[in-house]
Amino acid sequence: MKKNNLTNLVFLCLLTFMFSCQDREGCTDPASDNFDINAEIDNGTCIPMTEKFLGLYDVEEDCEFDSYIYPMSIYASFNDPYEIIITNFGDLSINVVAFVDVNFVSIPDQFILSEGDEIAILDGEGEILNGVLSIRYFYGQNGSPTDLCRIDAQQY
């Protein structure tokens, strides 16, 4: 009887050890919202951080000297998993590159030629919460002093 109990105990310990050695499945992509640092095998459930930013927006923008209402869209870039492209930024018919970090977005300084004018988009940063994207940035044109602008955009 004791030998049977000992055999069963050894068998149970071996079984427990074998199942505990299985690789943990989950999202292994650090550029995803649901990245699992403990996952060893990617199970295909990754959701890119950029996903929540993508789509069409109704924009209300206030700058120091004027206010605007216009449409804007955001799509993913193929250059970098953290990069997005914002189209019709500032209602200027220009595309601006931005980078995502969880719910935050940063827009590096960019100088864009548009119809012979040099447009400066500077020091942009913002965040998205419940489908509302807020961005603050500085805008200048042809070397003129910069205006502080704030975008509040509702995703639809």
N, C-alpha and C positions, 0 to 999 in steps of 0.2 A: 504494500500500500504506500509506504514512504517512497519507494522507488518511482511509482507512478506519479505521485505528487511532485517529486523533484523533476521528472521528465516533463510534466506539464508546465511547470514553472519555467524551466529552461526554454521550452518551445514558445511560451508566451513572451518571454523576454526577447528572444530572437525575432519573433513576429513584430513586436513593438519597435525594436531597433531598425528592422527593415523598412517599416512604414515611416519612421521618423527621418530616414535618410533620403526620402524623395525630395526632388528639387521643388521649391516653391514657385508656383505660377503667378503671373501678374503682369503689369505693365513695366517694361524695362527701359522705356524711353524717357530720359530726364526732361525732354521738351514737352512732356504731357502733363495735363492737370492731375491725372491719377497715377503718376509715377510711384512705383512701390520699390523703395530702396532694398527691400529684403527679397524681391523676386529674382529668381535665377533663370526662369524660362518665360519668354514673352508669350502671353496667351491671346494676343490680338485685340485686347480691350483698350488700348491706349487712345486717349482723347487729346489731340494737340492743344496746347495752351492758346494758340491763335484762334481756335474754333469759335469761341464765344464772341470774338470781335468781328467775324466775317458776316457780311450782309449789307443791306441797304439801310440808310438812316435819313430821318428828317432832322435838319440842323437848325438851331437858333444860335447865332453867333453875335457876341457883343465885343466890339473893339473900342478903343478910347474915343474915336470920333464918329462911329456909325454902328448900326446893327443890321444883320442880314438873316434871311431865312432861305434855305436852299437844300437840295438833296446831295447826299454823299454816299459813296460805297467803299467797302473794304474787302480786299481779297488776299489770299495767301500768296506769298512769294515762293519761288522755287529755289532761291539762292541760299536760304537759311531757315531752319525750322522755327526760329523765333521772329522772323521778319514778316511784316504785312505791308501792303500797299494801300494807301488811302487816296481815292480818286476824287477829283473836284474839291480838293482841300481849300478851305477859305473861299469857296465859290469862285476860284481862279482858274478852273479848268486845267489844273495841274495835278500830277501824281506825287505823293510824298511817301518816302520810306519811313517806317517806324518799327520798333522792336518791342516785343511783348515779354513781360516777366510776371507770370501768374495773372493778376487782374490789372496790372499796370502797363502803361505804354510810354515809351520815350521816343522822341523825334529828334534825331541828331541835326545839327545845323546843316541846312541845305540851301544852295544857291541855284536857282532854276531860271533858264532863259525861256520866256514866253512872249511871243509876238514882239521881239526886240527889247523887251524889258527884262531886267534882272530882278527876280523876286527872291527875297531872303526869308526863310522860315527858320527861326532860331529858338533854341532852348525849349522845345516842346515836351510836355509831360502831361500825363493824365491817368485816368482809371475808368474801368467799366464796372458798374454795379446794377444788377437786375435789368440788363439791356439798355442802360443809359450810359453813354460814353461822354466823359467830361475831359476836355483838353485845354491847357493853357499854353500859349506860345507867343513869341514876338514876331511881328511882320514888318518888313521894310521893302522898299522898291527903289531901284536905281540909286542906291546909296543914301536914300533919305532916312531920317530918324525912324526908329522902329516904334510901332504901336503894340501895346499889350492887347491880346485878343483871348477870348474865352469861348470855346465851343461846348454846347450842351446838345447832344445828339441822341435821339430816341430811335432805337432799332425797330424796324417793322418787317 
